[in-house]
Amino acid sequence: MTINKKLDGTKLYAEVSGRIDTVTVGEAEKILKDGLDPVTELTLDFKQLDYISSAGLRLLLSLQKTMNKQGSMKIKNVNETVMEIFEVTGFSEILTIE
């Protein structure tokens, strides 16, 4: 798993690739939550994300909860496999997916 972050003022853009699962979720959480205080707009690009487990879904919920208090969060470029996970779990109803 790799995460490339770009901060532009109060907008954070993060490209996530690989897998977010029980092995990588700790590192993903550190990377994504580090420096999140001034951010009012979080965009996660999942173009290269191959898989997300329940641990990754919990991380997304945590990020969404934080961003609801200080701004907004959206997810872009979700592939078919990850979108199916979002749909089966109901996450497609609570996340902003473009």
C-alpha positions in Angstrom: 0.0 0.0 0.0 1.2 3.5 -0.9 -0.4 6.8 -0.2 0.8 10.0 -1.9 -0.6 13.2 -0.3 -0.7 16.7 -1.7 -1.8 19.6 0.5 -3.0 22.7 -1.1 -4.0 25.2 1.5 -6.9 23.5 3.3 -7.4 20.9 0.6 -5.8 17.5 1.0 -5.6 15.1 -2.0 -4.5 11.6 -1.3 -3.8 8.9 -3.9 -4.2 5.4 -2.3 -2.8 2.3 -4.1 -2.6 -1.3 -3.2 -4.6 -2.8 -0.4 -6.0 -1.4 2.8 -6.4 -4.4 5.1 -5.5 -5.5 8.7 -1.8 -5.5 7.7 -1.7 -2.0 6.2 -4.5 -0.1 8.0 -2.3 1.1 10.9 0.2 2.7 8.5 -2.7 4.1 6.3 -4.3 5.6 9.4 -1.1 7.3 10.5 -0.5 8.7 7.0 -4.0 9.9 6.4 -4.7 11.4 9.8 -1.3 13.1 10.1 -1.8 16.8 9.5 -5.6 16.6 9.1 -6.3 19.4 11.5 -6.3 22.4 9.0 -8.0 20.4 6.2 -11.5 21.3 5.3 -11.7 19.3 2.0 -10.3 15.7 1.8 -10.3 13.9 -1.5 -9.2 10.2 -1.6 -8.3 8.9 -5.1 -8.9 5.1 -5.2 -7.9 4.6 -8.8 -5.1 2.3 -7.8 -6.7 0.7 -4.7 -7.1 -3.0 -5.3 -8.9 -4.0 -2.1 -10.3 -2.6 1.1 -11.1 -4.9 4.1 -13.4 -4.2 7.1 -10.4 -2.6 8.9 -10.1 -0.2 6.0 -13.8 0.5 6.1 -13.5 1.4 9.8 -10.7 3.8 8.9 -13.0 5.5 6.2 -15.7 5.9 8.8 -13.3 7.5 11.2 -12.0 9.9 8.5 -15.6 10.7 7.5 -16.6 11.4 11.1 -13.6 13.8 11.5 -14.2 15.5 8.2 -18.0 16.0 9.0 -16.8 18.2 11.9 -14.3 20.3 9.9 -15.4 20.1 6.2 -16.0 17.4 3.6 -14.6 14.2 2.3 -15.1 12.6 -1.1 -13.8 9.5 -2.8 -12.9 9.4 -6.5 -12.1 6.8 -9.1 -13.4 3.7 -7.3 -13.0 0.5 -9.3 -15.6 -2.2 -9.6 -14.2 -4.5 -6.9 -14.0 -1.8 -4.3 -17.4 -0.3 -5.3 -19.0 -3.7 -4.8 -17.6 -3.8 -1.3 -19.0 -0.3 -0.7 -22.4 -1.4 -2.0 -22.6 -4.7 -0.1 -21.7 -3.0 3.2 -23.9 0.1 2.6 -20.9 2.4 2.5 -22.0 3.6 -0.9 -25.0 5.3 0.9 -22.9 7.1 3.5 -19.8 8.1 1.6 -19.6 10.7 -1.1 -18.3 8.8 -4.2 -17.6 10.4 -7.5 
